[in-house]
């Protein structure tokens, strides 16, 4: 029987914050919270894949009412155990399809989480679900990397991203299927542990088309949360699509 928490089971949840420590640093969190609070205004925010609350908790501290959708009960339990965690309401479910009551000024999806949806249909459904939750004039925000296919020489399908004394990581690309898998090896107490995760990478133009199918239109695209220009050299982007004020 499959784990109902998917990839983010107790083993992953237990070490998630430490393994992603650089993403919990102030210079990674504060610009994201600043932009999302600005977009939320006096309204509510919905985080798709709320996890352990890296963004939701500081956003709520700014006075924004935040609700989350997440499949992993173990990740959500760790958020609720943190100071202020009980202020974040969470609905357990697939964020591509799960609905929650009411509408929101901003719906957001950060840290490459759109790629956890491993089919194009699921990613399209995610845009439609986000649009259904938005107030007229509201914003859907995604932070995601640009596929690193330029790092693949002819005949190569592996890109390493970590090489240390006790931890190694590499991504494997299937360009024909627009798929990738991330592989992690860690030595703990002299024993090796191996885990892999599947993703579907997605291009900015493809996301724009998904947005149009959901009735949204591109408002802004930046290199990151600090709103620097997005260029052909950008390794990631933060994009904002808006729901028209009238249908």
N, C-alpha and C positions, 0 to 999 in steps of 0.2 A: 504494500500500500504506500502511495506517495506521501511524503511529509506535507501536511497542509500548509506549513510555513514556506514551502518552496525552497529556494536557495538559502533563505535567511532563517535557518533553523537555530536551535539553542547554541550550537557550536560557533556559528558565525556571529550571532548576536552577542555572545559573551565577549568577543574580542573586537567587535566592529569599531567602536569608538577609538580604541588604541591603534588598530590597523589603519584607520583613516585619520590619524591625529592631525595631519597637515590641513585637512578640510575642516577641522574644528577650531583652527587658529583664528584669531580675531580678524586678520587681514583677508581671510577667506569668507568668514561669516558676516562681518559687519556691512560690507558693500551690498551683499545680497539682501540682507534684512532692510537696509536703507531703501533700496529700490522697491522691494515688495511692500513695505509700509507706505511708501509714496503712492503706489498703485492702488492699495487697499483703501486709502483715505479713511473715511468714516465707516466703511463697509467691512465685510467679513472676508477671510481668506481661506481657501481650501488647498491643502497640500496633498498631492497624489504621490503615494509612497512616502509617508511621513516618517517611517523608521524610528530611530531613537531620539528624534526631536532636534537634530542639529540646527535646523532653521526655524522650526515651529516654535520652540521654546523662547528664543530671543525675540522672535516676531511678536509673540503674545506679551512679552515683557514690555514691548513698545505700545501696548494698549490695543492691539489688533485682535479681534476674536478669530481664533484659528480652529478649523476642524481638519481632520486627516482621514485618508483612506489608505489602508495597508492590509496586505494579506498575512503578514507575519505577526502572530500574537506575541512571539518572544521578543521581537524588536520593540513592539509597542509597549510591552510590559516594562522594558528597561527605560523607555521614555517616561512612563507614568511614575516610575520610582524616583525620578529626578525632581529637584525642587521646581515647583510650578507645573509639573507634568500633569497633575490632576485637572488643570485648566484646559487641557487640549482634549476635546471630544474626538473619538476615533470610531470609524465604521470599518469593520473587518471585511475585506473582500478584494476582488480584482479591480484595480483603479481604472481599467479600460471600460468597465461595464457597470460598476456599483454606483447607485444613486443615493444621495443623502437629501434630507429635507431642505428646502429653501434655495436661495441663490446667493452668489458671492461677487464681490467686486474684482477679485483676482483669484485665479486658479493657477497653481505653479507646480513644476516638475523639475527637480534639480539633479545635479551630479550624475548625468548620463542615464538617469533612470528610465527614460523613454526607450532605451535599448534593451531593457529587461523584457519588453514585449517583443517576442522573437518572430512575429509574422507582421507583414505589412497590414493585413486586415485588422490585427489587434491595435496597431499604432493608429490607423484611421479611426477605429472605434474610440480610442482614447481622446482624440480631438473632438469627436462628436459628443462624448461624455462631458468633456470640459466645457464645450459650448453650451450644453444643456444646463450646466450649473451656473453660468455667468449671467449677471445683470446686463441689460443693454448698456453698452459703453464699457463693459468690463474687459479685463485683459487676461489672456492665457500666456504664461511665461514658461519657457523651456531653456535649461542650461544643458548643453551636450557638446561633446567633442566632434571635430571634423574628422571623418575617416582618414587614417594615416596611410593610405595606399601609396603615396609617393615614397614611403620608406621601404617598399617592397621591390627589390630588383627582379628582373624577369626570372621566373622559375622558383622564386622564394615565396613562402606563405606564412612565415613566422617572424614576429617582431618582439624582441625581448624588452621588458619595461622595468625589470628589477634584477639585480645580481649582487647579493651580499654574502656574508659568511653563513647565515642561517636561513635566508629567504631568497627565493628565486621566482620570477614570474615571466610569462611570455604569452602573447596573443597569437592565435592561429586564425588566418583569414580564409574564407571560401568566397572568393570574389564573384563567382558565377551565381551564388545563392544570396549574396549580400549578407553573409553571416560571419560571425567571429565567435571564438571561444577564448576565454581567459583562464590560464592555468597557473596555479599557485602551489609552490612547494616550500615547506617550512620544516626545519629540524627543531624538535622540541624534546629536551631531555635525551638527546642522542638518537631519537627516532624520527624518521621522515614522515610528514603528513602531506597528502596531495588532495587538492580540490580543484574542480573546474566549474565554470559558469558559462552559459550560452547567451549570446546577444544577437541583435540585428542592428547593424549600423545604418544610419540614415543621413541623407544629404540635406543641406539647408533648403534647396529648391524643392525637394520631395516633401519636406515638412510644410513648405508654403502651399503646395498643392493639397496636402491633407487638410490644412487650415481652410482653404477655399471650399473644399467638399463639406466642411462643417459650418460654413457660413461665416468664417472669420477672415480678417484681412491683416496683412503685416503692417505693424505700426513702426517698430524699431528692431534693428539687429546690431549688436555690438560684439566686440571681441570678448568681453567679459562683463562682470558686474560693475566695473569702474567706468563703463560706457565709452571705452576707447573704440575707434573705428574698426569695423570688421573688414579684413582685407584677404587677399588670396594667400597670405602667409599665416593667417589665424589658425590656431590649433583647436579652438573651441569657439562657441558663440552663445550669447544669451539673446533670445529672440522673444519679441512681444507681439502677439496677435490680438486684435480687438474685435469685440462683438458690436456690430452696428447698433446705433441707437434706435433705429427702426428696422423692421423686418423687410 
